């Protein structure tokens, strides 16, 4: 009877609950990736830049890091064929996604309308748990991305 103590009432082996996995502290992650990351772009006489997803400014600093920070915020232009769109990158709120690097970041499409886009950004960044101190930077970057979508008109010279 003692040999069957690990079996459940249905005769199957009972599954023990998974132990809670603790995430590594963001400060420790930052110390590991600040000088050695595949996203780092170093140039002479320029600040160290990074191309990591979720980095709003592209500067290699802890406060903007998309790898080390718990609250990630990134705004980028995305082009699929001729269609251009603006994408907001945040970290998922679901606990199960925090341990899967491929599913950790969530992208949301931002409207390109004159009023709708900034309002959508304010709603997502200001009202949710994301970083309210980065709202002004996100709005400036939104304007720059939107401006980059506009095509230059070539002036024709009259002969």
Backbone torsions as a table, in degrees:
resi	resn	phi	psi	omega
1	UNK	NA	-35.4	-179.1
2	UNK	-68.8	-24.8	179.0
3	UNK	-74.4	-16.4	-179.2
4	UNK	-100.2	9.6	-175.8
5	UNK	-65.9	-24.0	180.0
6	UNK	-87.1	-1.4	178.2
7	UNK	-90.7	145.7	176.1
8	UNK	-80.7	-178.7	-177.7
9	UNK	-66.7	-24.1	-179.7
10	UNK	-87.8	-0.7	179.6
11	UNK	91.7	-3.5	178.9
12	UNK	-91.8	158.1	177.9
13	UNK	-70.8	129.2	-179.2
14	UNK	-73.4	135.6	178.8
15	UNK	-86.2	127.7	175.9
16	UNK	-83.1	146.4	-179.4
17	UNK	-64.8	146.1	179.6
18	UNK	-68.0	140.8	176.1
19	UNK	-70.7	147.5	-179.8
20	UNK	-68.0	129.6	179.8
21	UNK	-92.1	127.9	178.5
22	UNK	-91.4	135.6	176.0
23	UNK	-77.8	150.8	177.1
24	UNK	-73.2	145.4	-179.6
25	UNK	-60.2	138.8	179.9
26	UNK	-58.0	-34.1	179.1
27	UNK	-63.0	-39.3	179.2
28	UNK	-68.2	-41.6	177.0
29	UNK	-60.8	-43.3	-179.5
30	UNK	-62.0	-42.9	179.0
31	UNK	-61.5	-31.1	179.6
32	UNK	-77.7	-34.6	-172.8
33	UNK	-105.6	-6.5	-173.2
34	UNK	-66.4	-30.6	179.2
35	UNK	-111.2	-12.4	-176.5
36	UNK	-133.8	87.7	178.7
37	UNK	-143.6	146.4	179.7
38	UNK	-70.8	-11.8	-178.4
39	UNK	-89.4	-11.9	-174.4
40	UNK	-70.7	135.8	177.5
41	UNK	-122.4	109.0	-179.5
42	UNK	-107.4	133.4	175.7
43	UNK	-137.0	153.6	-179.4
44	UNK	-68.3	134.9	178.1
45	UNK	63.7	26.2	175.9
46	UNK	-132.9	154.1	174.0
47	UNK	-67.4	157.1	-179.9
48	UNK	-71.5	124.2	-178.5
49	UNK	-109.4	166.5	178.5
50	UNK	-144.3	151.2	179.9
51	UNK	-113.7	23.2	-177.5
52	UNK	-68.2	147.0	177.8
53	UNK	-67.9	140.1	178.9
54	UNK	90.0	6.5	178.2
55	UNK	-102.1	110.3	-172.7
56	UNK	-66.0	-43.7	-174.1
57	UNK	-97.3	-17.6	-177.9
58	UNK	81.6	6.5	179.1
59	UNK	-91.3	139.6	-178.3
60	UNK	-81.9	77.3	178.0
61	UNK	-133.9	152.7	-178.4
62	UNK	-59.3	-40.8	-175.6
63	UNK	-65.7	-22.5	179.6
64	UNK	-105.3	-5.7	-171.8
65	UNK	-62.2	132.8	174.9
66	UNK	-90.8	-12.7	179.7
67	UNK	-90.9	-42.1	-172.3
68	UNK	-96.1	-27.9	-174.9
69	UNK	-77.4	147.3	176.0
70	UNK	-77.8	-32.7	179.1
71	UNK	-106.1	101.3	-174.8
72	UNK	-97.2	140.0	176.7
73	UNK	-145.9	121.3	178.2
74	UNK	-140.9	147.6	-179.9
75	UNK	-133.7	121.6	-174.8
76	UNK	-139.7	159.8	173.2
77	UNK	-91.8	141.6	180.0
78	UNK	-130.5	133.7	-178.3
79	UNK	-124.1	125.4	176.7
80	UNK	-124.6	100.1	-175.5
81	UNK	71.0	-123.7	176.4
82	UNK	-91.9	-13.6	-176.2
83	UNK	-80.9	125.9	178.2
84	UNK	-111.3	136.9	179.4
85	UNK	-140.5	164.0	178.4
86	UNK	-110.1	130.5	-174.2
87	UNK	-123.5	131.5	175.5
88	UNK	-99.7	128.9	179.6
89	UNK	-109.5	126.8	177.1
90	UNK	-134.2	169.9	176.4
91	UNK	-90.2	140.5	-178.9
92	UNK	-64.2	145.2	177.9
93	UNK	-84.1	-16.2	-178.0
94	UNK	-72.5	130.6	-179.0
95	UNK	-61.5	-37.7	-176.1
96	UNK	-66.2	-26.6	-179.4
97	UNK	-81.4	-16.9	-176.8
98	UNK	-65.6	-23.1	-177.1
99	UNK	-99.0	2.3	179.6
100	UNK	-118.3	102.8	-175.8
101	UNK	-55.6	-33.4	-179.3
102	UNK	-71.3	-25.7	-177.1
103	UNK	-110.4	4.8	-174.6
104	UNK	-70.7	-38.6	-177.7
105	UNK	-95.0	141.3	-179.5
106	UNK	-119.2	131.9	177.3
107	UNK	-106.7	139.2	-179.7
108	UNK	-127.7	132.3	176.8
109	UNK	-73.7	136.6	179.4
110	UNK	-108.8	136.8	-179.9
111	UNK	-67.1	149.5	-177.5
112	UNK	-100.6	5.1	178.9
113	UNK	-66.3	156.5	-176.5
114	UNK	-60.3	-40.6	-179.4
115	UNK	-102.1	-35.1	-174.4
116	UNK	-65.3	-41.6	-177.6
117	UNK	-61.0	-56.8	178.2
118	UNK	-60.8	-36.1	177.8
119	UNK	-64.9	-40.1	178.8
120	UNK	-65.3	-41.3	177.1
121	UNK	-62.4	-45.0	179.6
122	UNK	-61.3	-40.1	-179.3
123	UNK	-65.6	-45.8	-176.7
124	UNK	-71.6	-47.6	-174.8
125	UNK	-78.3	-46.4	-175.3
126	UNK	-74.2	-42.1	-173.1
127	UNK	-84.9	-27.5	-177.0
128	UNK	-90.5	-171.2	-177.8
129	UNK	-75.2	-7.1	-177.1
130	UNK	-66.8	178.5	-167.1
131	UNK	-77.1	96.9	-178.8
132	UNK	-64.7	-24.2	-179.8
133	UNK	-70.5	-14.4	-179.6
134	UNK	-98.5	6.7	-176.9
135	UNK	-61.0	-45.7	-179.5
136	UNK	-62.1	-42.2	178.5
137	UNK	-64.4	-38.6	-179.9
138	UNK	-66.5	-39.7	179.0
139	UNK	-66.1	-39.3	177.3
140	UNK	-64.7	-43.6	179.8
141	UNK	-66.3	-36.4	177.3
142	UNK	-58.7	-45.4	179.7
143	UNK	-63.0	-41.1	-179.9
144	UNK	-66.5	-40.7	178.7
145	UNK	-64.6	-44.3	-179.9
146	UNK	-62.7	-39.2	178.1
147	UNK	-65.0	-35.0	-179.1
148	UNK	-69.1	-19.9	178.4
149	UNK	-76.1	-22.1	-178.0
150	UNK	-74.2	133.1	-178.9
151	UNK	-88.1	141.2	176.9
152	UNK	-74.9	137.7	176.7
153	UNK	-90.3	129.0	179.6
154	UNK	-85.1	123.1	179.9
155	UNK	-78.4	129.9	178.6
156	UNK	-89.9	131.9	179.0
157	UNK	-86.1	134.7	176.8
158	UNK	-83.4	129.6	-177.3
159	UNK	-92.1	NA	NA
